Amino acid sequence: MDEYYMQQALTIAQYAQGRTSPNPLVGAVIVKDGRIVGQGWHRQAGTPHAEIHALAQAGDLAKGATVYVTLEPCSHHGRTGPCADALIQAGVRKVVAAMADPNPLVAGNGLNRLRAAGIEVVEGILSAEAARLNEVFIKWIVTGMPWAVLKTAMSLDGKIAAYTGHSQWITGAAARAYVHKLRDTHEGILVGIGTVLADNPELTARLPAAGRNPVRIIVDSMARTPLNAKVVTDGQAQTIIAVGREAPADRVAALTSKGVEVLTLDQTPAGINLRQLFKILGERRITSILVEGGATINASVFTANLIDKVYCFIAPKIIGGRTAPTPVGGTGAPAVDQALMLEDLRTEAIGADILITGYLTGREGHNVYRTCGRTRQS
Protein backbone atom coordinates (compact mmCIF):
# COMPACT_ATOMS: atom_id res chain seq x y z
CA MET A 1 0.00 0.00 0.00
CA ASP A 2 3.00 2.33 0.31
CA GLU A 3 2.91 3.16 -3.40
CA TYR A 4 -0.83 3.80 -3.30
CA TYR A 5 -0.60 6.39 -0.52
CA MET A 6 2.52 7.95 -1.99
CA GLN A 7 0.70 8.38 -5.28
CA GLN A 8 -2.03 10.21 -3.35
CA ALA A 9 0.62 12.52 -1.92
CA LEU A 10 2.13 13.14 -5.36
CA THR A 11 -1.30 13.95 -6.77
CA ILE A 12 -2.18 16.56 -4.18
CA ALA A 13 1.29 18.11 -4.40
CA GLN A 14 0.49 19.10 -7.99
CA TYR A 15 -2.39 21.30 -6.85
CA ALA A 16 0.16 24.09 -6.29
CA GLN A 17 1.91 23.66 -9.66
CA GLY A 18 3.80 26.85 -10.48
CA ARG A 19 2.96 28.53 -7.16
CA THR A 20 5.58 27.39 -4.63
CA SER A 21 8.83 28.72 -6.14
CA PRO A 22 11.53 28.81 -5.02
CA ASN A 23 10.27 25.99 -2.82
CA PRO A 24 9.47 22.50 -4.11
CA LEU A 25 6.06 20.96 -4.66
CA VAL A 26 5.29 18.72 -1.70
CA GLY A 27 2.32 16.60 -0.69
CA ALA A 28 1.76 14.69 2.55
CA VAL A 29 -0.76 12.00 3.52
CA ILE A 30 -1.22 10.63 7.04
CA VAL A 31 -2.62 7.11 7.39
CA LYS A 32 -3.81 5.32 10.52
CA ASP A 33 -5.51 1.94 10.76
CA GLY A 34 -5.84 1.73 7.00
CA ARG A 35 -7.51 5.08 6.39
CA ILE A 36 -6.35 8.58 5.52
CA VAL A 37 -6.75 10.86 8.55
CA GLY A 38 -4.91 13.91 7.23
CA GLN A 39 -3.48 15.31 4.05
CA GLY A 40 -1.98 18.57 2.86
CA TRP A 41 0.21 20.22 0.29
CA HIS A 42 2.55 23.19 0.28
CA ARG A 43 0.71 26.15 -1.21
CA GLN A 44 3.25 28.96 -1.45
CA ALA A 45 6.74 29.85 -0.24
CA GLY A 46 6.63 31.34 3.26
CA THR A 47 3.45 29.46 4.21
CA PRO A 48 3.14 26.17 6.15
CA HIS A 49 4.61 23.10 4.52
CA ALA A 50 2.62 20.04 3.44
CA GLU A 51 3.31 18.10 6.63
CA ILE A 52 1.99 20.93 8.81
CA HIS A 53 -1.31 21.08 6.88
CA ALA A 54 -1.66 17.29 7.13
CA LEU A 55 -0.89 17.23 10.85
CA ALA A 56 -3.43 19.98 11.50
CA GLN A 57 -6.10 17.94 9.73
CA ALA A 58 -5.19 14.72 11.49
CA GLY A 59 -5.03 16.25 14.97
CA ASP A 60 -4.58 13.63 17.72
CA LEU A 61 -4.97 10.85 15.14
CA ALA A 62 -1.43 11.60 13.95
CA LYS A 63 -0.02 9.82 17.01
CA GLY A 64 1.14 6.36 15.97
CA ALA A 65 0.29 7.01 12.31
CA THR A 66 2.31 6.64 9.11
CA VAL A 67 3.15 9.77 7.12
CA TYR A 68 3.70 9.63 3.38
CA VAL A 69 5.55 12.66 2.06
CA THR A 70 6.89 13.31 -1.44
CA LEU A 71 10.09 14.98 -0.22
CA GLU A 72 12.20 14.61 2.89
CA PRO A 73 10.80 16.71 5.76
CA CYS A 74 12.87 19.85 6.29
CA SER A 75 15.17 20.11 9.30
CA HIS A 76 16.12 23.79 9.26
CA HIS A 77 14.53 27.07 10.24
CA GLY A 78 13.54 29.22 7.28
CA ARG A 79 10.37 31.26 7.08
CA THR A 80 8.69 28.28 8.75
CA GLY A 81 9.87 25.81 11.41
CA PRO A 82 11.37 22.35 10.77
CA CYS A 83 8.77 19.80 9.66
CA ALA A 84 10.87 16.95 11.05
CA ASP A 85 10.45 18.39 14.54
CA ALA A 86 6.70 18.79 14.04
CA LEU A 87 6.38 15.12 13.07
CA ILE A 88 8.38 14.05 16.11
CA GLN A 89 6.25 16.18 18.42
CA ALA A 90 3.07 14.72 16.89
CA GLY A 91 4.23 11.22 17.82
CA VAL A 92 4.03 9.62 14.36
CA ARG A 93 5.27 6.04 14.14
CA LYS A 94 6.64 5.90 10.61
CA VAL A 95 7.61 8.29 7.81
CA VAL A 96 7.75 7.18 4.17
CA ALA A 97 9.61 9.72 2.01
CA ALA A 98 9.74 9.47 -1.77
CA MET A 99 13.18 11.06 -1.97
CA ALA A 100 15.80 12.94 -0.01
CA ASP A 101 15.85 16.72 -0.33
CA PRO A 102 18.73 17.88 -2.58
CA ASN A 103 18.78 21.22 -0.75
CA PRO A 104 22.17 21.32 1.08
CA LEU A 105 20.37 22.77 4.11
CA VAL A 106 18.46 19.49 4.44
CA ALA A 107 20.21 16.72 2.42
CA GLY A 108 19.36 13.80 4.70
CA ASN A 109 19.34 15.72 7.99
CA GLY A 110 15.54 15.60 8.23
CA LEU A 111 15.41 11.82 7.82
CA ASN A 112 18.31 11.33 10.23
CA ARG A 113 16.55 13.47 12.84
CA LEU A 114 13.44 11.29 12.52
CA ARG A 115 15.48 8.10 12.90
CA ALA A 116 17.26 9.50 15.95
CA ALA A 117 13.84 10.08 17.52
CA GLY A 118 12.96 6.41 17.06
CA ILE A 119 10.66 6.90 14.07
CA GLU A 120 10.82 4.24 11.37
CA VAL A 121 11.90 5.79 8.04
CA VAL A 122 11.44 4.33 4.57
CA GLU A 123 12.98 6.17 1.65
CA GLY A 124 12.62 5.75 -2.12
CA ILE A 125 8.93 4.95 -2.74
CA LEU A 126 8.05 6.38 -6.20
CA SER A 127 11.28 8.36 -6.13
CA ALA A 128 11.44 8.78 -9.93
CA GLU A 129 7.94 10.22 -10.00
CA ALA A 130 8.78 12.55 -7.11
CA ALA A 131 11.92 13.78 -8.85
CA ARG A 132 10.03 14.48 -12.07
CA LEU A 133 7.43 16.42 -10.08
CA ASN A 134 10.20 18.67 -8.76
CA GLU A 135 12.52 18.81 -11.76
CA VAL A 136 12.42 22.61 -11.67
CA PHE A 137 13.35 22.85 -7.98
CA ILE A 138 16.04 20.18 -8.23
CA LYS A 139 17.82 21.83 -11.17
CA TRP A 140 17.76 25.24 -9.49
CA ILE A 141 18.72 24.18 -5.95
CA VAL A 142 21.62 22.01 -7.18
CA THR A 143 23.04 24.21 -9.97
CA GLY A 144 21.67 27.70 -9.32
CA MET A 145 20.41 27.82 -12.91
CA PRO A 146 16.76 27.99 -14.00
CA TRP A 147 15.02 24.97 -15.49
CA ALA A 148 14.61 25.93 -19.15
CA VAL A 149 11.85 24.69 -21.44
CA LEU A 150 11.62 25.45 -25.15
CA LYS A 151 8.21 25.51 -26.77
CA THR A 152 7.77 25.60 -30.51
CA ALA A 153 4.96 24.99 -32.98
CA MET A 154 5.47 23.93 -36.57
CA SER A 155 3.67 22.54 -39.56
CA LEU A 156 3.96 18.92 -40.65
CA ASP A 157 6.80 19.94 -42.97
CA GLY A 158 8.69 21.75 -40.24
CA LYS A 159 7.78 25.41 -40.85
CA ILE A 160 7.02 28.00 -38.18
CA ALA A 161 5.73 30.58 -40.68
CA ALA A 162 5.08 31.09 -44.38
CA TYR A 163 7.82 32.54 -46.59
CA THR A 164 6.14 35.94 -46.12
CA GLY A 165 6.63 35.74 -42.37
CA HIS A 166 2.93 35.18 -41.68
CA SER A 167 2.58 32.77 -38.74
CA GLN A 168 -0.87 33.13 -37.15
CA TRP A 169 -1.92 30.53 -36.49
CA ILE A 170 0.17 27.40 -36.98
CA THR A 171 -1.71 25.47 -34.30
CA GLY A 172 -5.34 25.39 -33.23
CA ALA A 173 -7.14 26.95 -30.29
CA ALA A 174 -6.61 23.96 -27.97
CA ALA A 175 -2.84 24.04 -28.43
CA ARG A 176 -2.74 27.79 -27.85
CA ALA A 177 -4.74 27.37 -24.64
CA TYR A 178 -2.23 24.73 -23.52
CA VAL A 179 0.61 27.20 -24.07
CA HIS A 180 -1.11 29.77 -21.85
CA LYS A 181 -1.17 27.13 -19.10
CA LEU A 182 2.57 26.65 -19.60
CA ARG A 183 3.07 30.39 -19.21
CA ASP A 184 1.03 30.34 -16.02
CA THR A 185 3.30 27.69 -14.44
CA HIS A 186 6.66 29.16 -15.49
CA GLU A 187 8.20 32.15 -13.77
CA GLY A 188 9.84 33.65 -16.82
CA ILE A 189 9.14 33.73 -20.55
CA LEU A 190 11.96 34.52 -22.95
CA VAL A 191 11.92 35.67 -26.58
CA GLY A 192 14.33 37.43 -28.89
CA ILE A 193 13.97 40.90 -30.36
CA GLY A 194 12.90 39.37 -33.68
CA THR A 195 9.69 38.06 -32.10
CA VAL A 196 8.95 41.43 -30.51
CA LEU A 197 9.45 43.30 -33.78
CA ALA A 198 7.48 40.82 -35.87
CA ASP A 199 4.54 40.04 -33.57
CA ASN A 200 4.41 42.68 -30.79
CA PRO A 201 3.37 39.90 -28.36
CA GLU A 202 1.94 40.33 -24.87
CA LEU A 203 3.67 37.22 -23.48
CA THR A 204 1.03 36.84 -20.77
CA ALA A 205 -1.02 33.90 -19.48
CA ARG A 206 -4.51 34.51 -20.78
CA LEU A 207 -6.63 31.91 -18.98
CA PRO A 208 -10.39 31.72 -18.28
CA ALA A 209 -9.64 31.92 -14.56
CA ALA A 210 -7.12 34.37 -13.14
CA GLY A 211 -3.62 33.17 -13.92
CA ARG A 212 -0.14 34.41 -13.16
CA ASN A 213 1.89 36.23 -15.76
CA PRO A 214 5.56 35.29 -16.04
CA VAL A 215 8.38 37.80 -16.03
CA ARG A 216 8.96 38.80 -19.65
CA ILE A 217 12.60 38.54 -20.74
CA ILE A 218 13.61 40.06 -24.09
CA VAL A 219 17.03 39.32 -25.59
CA ASP A 220 17.79 42.51 -27.50
CA SER A 221 21.51 43.19 -27.93
CA MET A 222 21.11 46.67 -29.46
CA ALA A 223 18.08 47.85 -27.44
CA ARG A 224 15.80 47.92 -30.47
CA THR A 225 12.60 47.14 -28.53
CA PRO A 226 10.03 49.78 -29.60
CA LEU A 227 8.96 52.13 -26.84
CA ASN A 228 5.32 51.42 -27.76
CA ALA A 229 5.71 47.62 -27.68
CA LYS A 230 3.15 45.84 -25.50
CA VAL A 231 5.87 44.37 -23.29
CA VAL A 232 6.93 47.95 -22.52
CA THR A 233 3.59 49.73 -22.17
CA ASP A 234 0.84 47.32 -21.08
CA GLY A 235 1.82 47.00 -17.40
CA GLN A 236 0.63 43.38 -17.32
CA ALA A 237 3.90 41.91 -16.06
CA GLN A 238 7.47 42.78 -15.24
CA THR A 239 9.70 43.12 -18.30
CA ILE A 240 13.47 42.63 -18.38
CA ILE A 241 15.38 43.55 -21.54
CA ALA A 242 18.88 42.09 -21.89
CA VAL A 243 21.14 44.30 -24.01
CA GLY A 244 24.79 44.19 -24.99
CA ARG A 245 27.47 46.62 -23.90
CA GLU A 246 27.39 48.30 -27.31
CA ALA A 247 23.68 49.12 -27.08
CA PRO A 248 23.07 52.87 -27.69
CA ALA A 249 22.90 54.68 -24.35
CA ASP A 250 19.96 56.82 -25.43
CA ARG A 251 17.91 53.73 -26.31
CA VAL A 252 18.74 52.11 -22.97
CA ALA A 253 17.77 55.29 -21.12
CA ALA A 254 14.50 55.58 -23.05
CA LEU A 255 13.52 52.00 -22.22
CA THR A 256 14.44 52.47 -18.57
CA SER A 257 12.31 55.60 -18.41
CA LYS A 258 9.32 53.49 -19.46
CA GLY A 259 9.65 51.35 -16.37
CA VAL A 260 11.29 48.25 -17.82
CA GLU A 261 14.49 46.86 -16.37
CA VAL A 262 17.49 46.82 -18.68
CA LEU A 263 20.34 44.39 -18.00
CA THR A 264 23.61 45.17 -19.75
CA LEU A 265 25.47 41.93 -20.37
CA ASP A 266 28.59 40.61 -22.01
CA GLN A 267 28.41 39.49 -25.62
CA THR A 268 29.79 36.46 -27.40
CA PRO A 269 30.29 36.10 -31.17
CA ALA A 270 26.74 34.68 -31.25
CA GLY A 271 25.18 37.60 -29.35
CA ILE A 272 24.17 38.17 -25.73
CA ASN A 273 25.89 35.87 -23.25
CA LEU A 274 22.84 33.79 -22.43
CA ARG A 275 24.51 31.73 -19.73
CA GLN A 276 25.33 34.96 -17.90
CA LEU A 277 21.71 36.03 -18.28
CA PHE A 278 20.36 32.73 -16.95
CA LYS A 279 22.78 32.82 -14.02
CA ILE A 280 21.49 36.27 -13.05
CA LEU A 281 17.89 35.08 -13.36
CA GLY A 282 18.65 32.07 -11.18
CA GLU A 283 20.21 34.32 -8.54
CA ARG A 284 16.93 36.27 -8.55
CA ARG A 285 15.07 33.04 -7.80
CA ILE A 286 13.49 32.82 -11.23
CA THR A 287 13.63 29.04 -11.23
CA SER A 288 11.88 28.21 -14.53
CA ILE A 289 11.95 29.83 -17.95
CA LEU A 290 9.76 29.13 -20.97
CA VAL A 291 11.51 29.98 -24.24
CA GLU A 292 9.01 30.93 -26.94
CA GLY A 293 11.28 32.54 -29.50
CA GLY A 294 11.87 32.17 -33.19
CA ALA A 295 14.58 30.32 -35.07
CA THR A 296 17.42 32.63 -34.03
CA ILE A 297 16.88 32.65 -30.27
CA ASN A 298 16.04 28.94 -30.31
CA ALA A 299 19.38 28.19 -31.93
CA SER A 300 21.14 30.40 -29.38
CA VAL A 301 19.70 28.70 -26.29
CA PHE A 302 20.48 25.26 -27.71
CA THR A 303 24.05 26.33 -28.55
CA ALA A 304 24.47 27.65 -25.00
CA ASN A 305 23.33 24.28 -23.59
CA LEU A 306 20.55 25.93 -21.61
CA ILE A 307 17.47 23.90 -22.61
CA ASP A 308 16.37 20.98 -20.46
CA LYS A 309 13.00 20.10 -21.97
CA VAL A 310 11.15 20.64 -25.26
CA TYR A 311 7.45 21.01 -26.07
CA CYS A 312 6.96 20.68 -29.82
CA PHE A 313 3.50 21.10 -31.33
CA ILE A 314 3.02 19.70 -34.83
CA ALA A 315 0.04 20.95 -36.83
CA PRO A 316 -1.54 18.91 -39.67
CA LYS A 317 -0.57 21.53 -42.24
CA ILE A 318 1.94 21.67 -45.06
CA ILE A 319 3.23 25.19 -45.69
CA GLY A 320 6.16 24.58 -48.00
CA GLY A 321 8.66 27.13 -49.25
CA ARG A 322 12.43 26.93 -49.40
CA THR A 323 12.81 30.19 -47.48
CA ALA A 324 10.02 29.60 -44.95
CA PRO A 325 11.58 29.58 -41.46
CA THR A 326 12.06 26.44 -39.39
CA PRO A 327 12.06 26.18 -35.57
CA VAL A 328 15.84 26.26 -35.10
CA GLY A 329 18.18 28.44 -37.12
CA GLY A 330 21.90 28.97 -36.70
CA THR A 331 24.57 26.84 -38.28
CA GLY A 332 23.10 23.54 -37.15
CA ALA A 333 24.74 20.17 -36.64
CA PRO A 334 27.43 19.28 -39.21
CA ALA A 335 26.18 15.69 -39.40
CA VAL A 336 22.98 13.87 -38.58
CA ASP A 337 24.69 11.73 -35.95
CA GLN A 338 25.66 14.95 -34.13
CA ALA A 339 22.08 16.19 -33.83
CA LEU A 340 20.60 16.97 -30.43
CA MET A 341 18.57 14.05 -29.13
CA LEU A 342 15.46 13.90 -26.98
CA GLU A 343 14.57 11.11 -24.55
CA ASP A 344 11.70 10.19 -22.24
CA LEU A 345 9.33 11.13 -25.05
CA ARG A 346 5.60 11.63 -24.58
CA THR A 347 3.10 12.14 -27.37
CA GLU A 348 -0.47 13.36 -27.06
CA ALA A 349 -3.18 14.90 -29.19
CA ILE A 350 -4.09 18.49 -28.33
CA GLY A 351 -7.13 19.25 -30.46
CA ALA A 352 -6.12 18.61 -34.07
CA ASP A 353 -2.43 19.03 -33.24
CA ILE A 354 0.17 16.64 -31.86
CA LEU A 355 2.36 17.55 -28.90
CA ILE A 356 5.71 15.82 -28.47
CA THR A 357 7.45 16.40 -25.14
CA GLY A 358 10.97 15.27 -24.39
CA TYR A 359 14.15 15.95 -22.44
CA LEU A 360 17.47 16.91 -24.00
CA THR A 361 19.75 13.89 -23.67
CA GLY A 362 22.70 14.48 -21.39
CA ARG A 363 21.70 17.97 -20.32
CA GLU A 364 22.51 19.21 -16.84
CA GLY A 365 18.99 19.61 -15.54
CA HIS A 366 17.76 16.23 -16.75
CA ASN A 367 20.79 14.44 -15.36
CA VAL A 368 20.42 16.14 -11.99
CA TYR A 369 16.76 15.31 -11.50
CA ARG A 370 17.17 11.73 -12.75
CA THR A 371 20.02 11.18 -10.30
CA CYS A 372 17.85 12.49 -7.46
CA GLY A 373 15.11 10.09 -8.54
CA ARG A 374 17.28 7.00 -8.13
CA THR A 375 16.99 6.88 -4.33
CA ARG A 376 16.64 3.31 -3.12
CA GLN A 377 14.40 2.12 -0.31
CA SER A 378 16.28 1.98 2.99
C-alpha positions in Angstrom: 0.0 0.0 0.0 3.0 2.3 0.3 2.9 3.2 -3.4 -0.8 3.8 -3.3 -0.6 6.4 -0.5 2.5 8.0 -2.0 0.7 8.4 -5.3 -2.0 10.2 -3.4 0.6 12.5 -1.9 2.1 13.1 -5.4 -1.3 13.9 -6.8 -2.2 16.6 -4.2 1.3 18.1 -4.4 0.5 19.1 -8.0 -2.4 21.3 -6.8 0.2 24.1 -6.3 1.9 23.7 -9.7 3.8 26.8 -10.5 3.0 28.5 -7.2 5.6 27.4 -4.6 8.8 28.7 -6.1 11.5 28.8 -5.0 10.3 26.0 -2.8 9.5 22.5 -4.1 6.1 21.0 -4.7 5.3 18.7 -1.7 2.3 16.6 -0.7 1.8 14.7 2.6 -0.8 12.0 3.5 -1.2 10.6 7.0 -2.6 7.1 7.4 -3.8 5.3 10.5 -5.5 1.9 10.8 -5.8 1.7 7.0 -7.5 5.1 6.4 -6.4 8.6 5.5 -6.7 10.9 8.6 -4.9 13.9 7.2 -3.5 15.3 4.0 -2.0 18.6 2.9 0.2 20.2 0.3 2.6 23.2 0.3 0.7 26.1 -1.2 3.3 29.0 -1.5 6.7 29.9 -0.2 6.6 31.3 3.3 3.4 29.5 4.2 3.1 26.2 6.2 4.6 23.1 4.5 2.6 20.0 3.4 3.3 18.1 6.6 2.0 20.9 8.8 -1.3 21.1 6.9 -1.7 17.3 7.1 -0.9 17.2 10.9 -3.4 20.0 11.5 -6.1 17.9 9.7 -5.2 14.7 11.5 -5.0 16.2 15.0 -4.6 13.6 17.7 -5.0 10.8 15.1 -1.4 11.6 14.0 0.0 9.8 17.0 1.1 6.4 16.0 0.3 7.0 12.3 2.3 6.6 9.1 3.1 9.8 7.1 3.7 9.6 3.4 5.5 12.7 2.1 6.9 13.3 -1.4 10.1 15.0 -0.2 12.2 14.6 2.9 10.8 16.7 5.8 12.9 19.9 6.3 15.2 20.1 9.3 16.1 23.8 9.3 14.5 27.1 10.2 13.5 29.2 7.3 10.4 31.3 7.1 8.7 28.3 8.7 9.9 25.8 11.4 11.4 22.3 10.8 8.8 19.8 9.7 10.9 16.9 11.0 10.4 18.4 14.5 6.7 18.8 14.0 6.4 15.1 13.1 8.4 14.1 16.1 6.2 16.2 18.4 3.1 14.7 16.9 4.2 11.2 17.8 4.0 9.6 14.4 5.3 6.0 14.1 6.6 5.9 10.6 7.6 8.3 7.8 7.7 7.2 4.2 9.6 9.7 2.0 9.7 9.5 -1.8 13.2 11.1 -2.0 15.8 12.9 0.0 15.8 16.7 -0.3 18.7 17.9 -2.6 18.8 21.2 -0.7 22.2 21.3 1.1 20.4 22.8 4.1 18.5 19.5 4.4 20.2 16.7 2.4 19.4 13.8 4.7 19.3 15.7 8.0 15.5 15.6 8.2 15.4 11.8 7.8 18.3 11.3 10.2 16.5 13.5 12.8 13.4 11.3 12.5 15.5 8.1 12.9 17.3 9.5 15.9 13.8 10.1 17.5 13.0 6.4 17.1 10.7 6.9 14.1 10.8 4.2 11.4 11.9 5.8 8.0 11.4 4.3 4.6 13.0 6.2 1.6 12.6 5.8 -2.1 8.9 4.9 -2.7 8.0 6.4 -6.2 11.3 8.4 -6.1 11.4 8.8 -9.9 7.9 10.2 -10.0 8.8 12.6 -7.1 11.9 13.8 -8.9 10.0 14.5 -12.1 7.4 16.4 -10.1 10.2 18.7 -8.8 12.5 18.8 -11.8 12.4 22.6 -11.7 13.4 22.9 -8.0 16.0 20.2 -8.2 17.8 21.8 -11.2 17.8 25.2 -9.5 18.7 24.2 -6.0 21.6 22.0 -7.2 23.0 24.2 -10.0 21.7 27.7 -9.3 20.4 27.8 -12.9 16.8 28.0 -14.0 15.0 25.0 -15.5 14.6 25.9 -19.1 11.9 24.7 -21.4 11.6 25.4 -25.1 8.2 25.5 -26.8 7.8 25.6 -30.5 5.0 25.0 -33.0 5.5 23.9 -36.6 3.7 22.5 -39.6 4.0 18.9 -40.6 6.8 19.9 -43.0 8.7 21.8 -40.2 7.8 25.4 -40.8 7.0 28.0 -38.2 5.7 30.6 -40.7 5.1 31.1 -44.4 7.8 32.5 -46.6 6.1 35.9 -46.1 6.6 35.7 -42.4 2.9 35.2 -41.7 2.6 32.8 -38.7 -0.9 33.1 -37.1 -1.9 30.5 -36.5 0.2 27.4 -37.0 -1.7 25.5 -34.3 -5.3 25.4 -33.2 -7.1 26.9 -30.3 -6.6 24.0 -28.0 -2.8 24.0 -28.4 -2.7 27.8 -27.9 -4.7 27.4 -24.6 -2.2 24.7 -23.5 0.6 27.2 -24.1 -1.1 29.8 -21.9 -1.2 27.1 -19.1 2.6 26.7 -19.6 3.1 30.4 -19.2 1.0 30.3 -16.0 3.3 27.7 -14.4 6.7 29.2 -15.5 8.2 32.1 -13.8 9.8 33.6 -16.8 9.1 33.7 -20.6 12.0 34.5 -23.0 11.9 35.7 -26.6 14.3 37.4 -28.9 14.0 40.9 -30.4 12.9 39.4 -33.7 9.7 38.1 -32.1 8.9 41.4 -30.5 9.5 43.3 -33.8 7.5 40.8 -35.9 4.5 40.0 -33.6 4.4 42.7 -30.8 3.4 39.9 -28.4 1.9 40.3 -24.9 3.7 37.2 -23.5 1.0 36.8 -20.8 -1.0 33.9 -19.5 -4.5 34.5 -20.8 -6.6 31.9 -19.0 -10.4 31.7 -18.3 -9.6 31.9 -14.6 -7.1 34.4 -13.1 -3.6 33.2 -13.9 -0.1 34.4 -13.2 1.9 36.2 -15.8 5.6 35.3 -16.0 8.4 37.8 -16.0 9.0 38.8 -19.7 12.6 38.5 -20.7 13.6 40.1 -24.1 17.0 39.3 -25.6 17.8 42.5 -27.5 21.5 43.2 -27.9 21.1 46.7 -29.5 18.1 47.9 -27.4 15.8 47.9 -30.5 12.6 47.1 -28.5 10.0 49.8 -29.6 9.0 52.1 -26.8 5.3 51.4 -27.8 5.7 47.6 -27.7 3.1 45.8 -25.5 5.9 44.4 -23.3 6.9 48.0 -22.5 3.6 49.7 -22.2 0.8 47.3 -21.1 1.8 47.0 -17.4 0.6 43.4 -17.3 3.9 41.9 -16.1 7.5 42.8 -15.2 9.7 43.1 -18.3 13.5 42.6 -18.4 15.4 43.6 -21.5 18.9 42.1 -21.9 21.1 44.3 -24.0 24.8 44.2 -25.0 27.5 46.6 -23.9 27.4 48.3 -27.3 23.7 49.1 -27.1 23.1 52.9 -27.7 22.9 54.7 -24.3 20.0 56.8 -25.4 17.9 53.7 -26.3 18.7 52.1 -23.0 17.8 55.3 -21.1 14.5 55.6 -23.1 13.5 52.0 -22.2 14.4 52.5 -18.6 12.3 55.6 -18.4 9.3 53.5 -19.5 9.6 51.3 -16.4 11.3 48.2 -17.8 14.5 46.9 -16.4 17.5 46.8 -18.7 20.3 44.4 -18.0 23.6 45.2 -19.8 25.5 41.9 -20.4 28.6 40.6 -22.0 28.4 39.5 -25.6 29.8 36.5 -27.4 30.3 36.1 -31.2 26.7 34.7 -31.2 25.2 37.6 -29.4 24.2 38.2 -25.7 25.9 35.9 -23.3 22.8 33.8 -22.4 24.5 31.7 -19.7 25.3 35.0 -17.9 21.7 36.0 -18.3 20.4 32.7 -16.9 22.8 32.8 -14.0 21.5 36.3 -13.1 17.9 35.1 -13.4 18.6 32.1 -11.2 20.2 34.3 -8.5 16.9 36.3 -8.6 15.1 33.0 -7.8 13.5 32.8 -11.2 13.6 29.0 -11.2 11.9 28.2 -14.5 12.0 29.8 -18.0 9.8 29.1 -21.0 11.5 30.0 -24.2 9.0 30.9 -26.9 11.3 32.5 -29.5 11.9 32.2 -33.2 14.6 30.3 -35.1 17.4 32.6 -34.0 16.9 32.7 -30.3 16.0 28.9 -30.3 19.4 28.2 -31.9 21.1 30.4 -29.4 19.7 28.7 -26.3 20.5 25.3 -27.7 24.0 26.3 -28.5 24.5 27.7 -25.0 23.3 24.3 -23.6 20.5 25.9 -21.6 17.5 23.9 -22.6 16.4 21.0 -20.5 13.0 20.1 -22.0 11.1 20.6 -25.3 7.5 21.0 -26.1 7.0 20.7 -29.8 3.5 21.1 -31.3 3.0 19.7 -34.8 0.0 21.0 -36.8 -1.5 18.9 -39.7 -0.6 21.5 -42.2 1.9 21.7 -45.1 3.2 25.2 -45.7 6.2 24.6 -48.0 8.7 27.1 -49.2 12.4 26.9 -49.4 12.8 30.2 -47.5 10.0 29.6 -45.0 11.6 29.6 -41.5 12.1 26.4 -39.4 12.1 26.2 -35.6 15.8 26.3 -35.1 18.2 28.4 -37.1 21.9 29.0 -36.7 24.6 26.8 -38.3 23.1 23.5 -37.2 24.7 20.2 -36.6 27.4 19.3 -39.2 26.2 15.7 -39.4 23.0 13.9 -38.6 24.7 11.7 -35.9 25.7 14.9 -34.1 22.1 16.2 -33.8 20.6 17.0 -30.4 18.6 14.0 -29.1 15.5 13.9 -27.0 14.6 11.1 -24.6 11.7 10.2 -22.2 9.3 11.1 -25.0 5.6 11.6 -24.6 3.1 12.1 -27.4 -0.5 13.4 -27.1 -3.2 14.9 -29.2 -4.1 18.5 -28.3 -7.1 19.3 -30.5 -6.1 18.6 -34.1 -2.4 19.0 -33.2 0.2 16.6 -31.9 2.4 17.5 -28.9 5.7 15.8 -28.5 7.4 16.4 -25.1 11.0 15.3 -24.4 14.2 16.0 -22.4 17.5 16.9 -24.0 19.8 13.9 -23.7 22.7 14.5 -21.4 21.7 18.0 -20.3 22.5 19.2 -16.8 19.0 19.6 -15.5 17.8 16.2 -16.7 20.8 14.4 -15.4 20.4 16.1 -12.0 16.8 15.3 -11.5 17.2 11.7 -12.7 20.0 11.2 -10.3 17.9 12.5 -7.5 15.1 10.1 -8.5 17.3 7.0 -8.1 17.0 6.9 -4.3 16.6 3.3 -3.1 14.4 2.1 -0.3 16.3 2.0 3.0 
